[in-house]
Amino acid sequence: MEQFQLQGKAVRRAGGTRRQALTGVNASGNLEILVERVLADHECMVEVTTAVAGFRGTWDAVAQDFFTRASPGGLRFSINDGGARPDTVMLRLLQSVRLMEREP
Amino acid sequence: MIAAVQIGRADWYEASARDRIAGLLDAGSFVEFLGPEQRIMSPHLAQFDLTGAFDDGIAVGRGTLDGQAVLVAAQEGRFLGGAFGEVHGAKLLGLLRGARERPPRAVLLLLDTGGVRLQEANAGELAISEVIHAILNLRRSGVPVIALIGGRAGAFGGGGIITACCSRIVVAEHARISVSGPEVIETNKGVEEFDSRDRALVWRVCGARSRYLLGGADGYVTGSIAAMRKAAAAMIADVPSFGMTMLQAEQQRLTDRLHRFGACRDAPEIWRAAGLPEPDRVGDIDDEAFLTMPRIAGADHDAR
């Protein structure tokens, strides 16, 4: 098991007004993400707890790519990972930003 | 998460615990207790190098069903098989004890569990005992407790016992209810006794249709969340009383059942002995045809 934080900068604040959202499940090959609107408008962060050690570089690459694509300013993403592939991680992150745009 | 407009049509088996709650209750009525943002997580899993879940695999809270106040708990069967740990069990127990203090119209238990989490087994077993106690207390005080079963983990181990202690049980086709699961039986008694890879055998023994025909479940629904919702509402309105007379009647029913069918080695033998039509096709027909089948005599007994 490994835990780390990945910081990022966002060009703009994430859309919507919802305070939090949850998506996914911590199961084999899957992950759960809890998103909370708790950071300053131009900051974003992914906090990872993963069952699979030794892939921090891959996580960092996915997170930085995600920060650029989605510009999730103000959002903190807390992840419980059960060994999801990078493409699954990216899909869930993008999905979680969408959920924050829904009506509360 | 499924879009709100589609949630009723969605399949119970495929839906997450939270989607099941969202589709079961009146739209937007669910208020969660100890939600994931509070991070009330298992204190034990990290010792085993396992990552946890923000809600420890169970969502509990209140809401309304057709305008009636209900308390609801839903296990997430995909997280550690929906198994009971310390926090997971405490959340369910707290909900049931809260129901005693401020009685709702009913408590709905969306169980989806393999039983006790082995990494925190003592706490899990204790939680299950206390949950059973709390359910029986609630029933005695007149609050219906309805089990809705149809997730991928089924209701096994202590989860099977909890299910059997509820006022009413609704199952969908995928549901399995039992105490010792197929793999456990195979491990302990050998593959000749029970081949856990024989899916047809597993469903004949502990599957929804067998449970329903034999009286181990009170309602059988097609797999949609909407169908579960309709059945749950109907069950709340029709719950038997709970007392010594009923328990004695149930004891008698089970004694008679054991006497009649105790020598049977497989479910079709029971259906044949009970005179049901086409005993070998029970698992093959579709839901609509199945729902027209008669159950064995006494299966609709109010005793449970």
Interface residues (C-beta under 8 A of the other chain):
Chain A: M1 Q20 A21 L22 T23 V25 N26 A27 N30 E32 L34 E36 T49 T50 A51 S78 N80 D81 G82 Q95 L99
Chain B: M1 S16 R18 P36 E37 A46 D49 L50 T51 G52 A53 F54 D55 E76 R78 F79
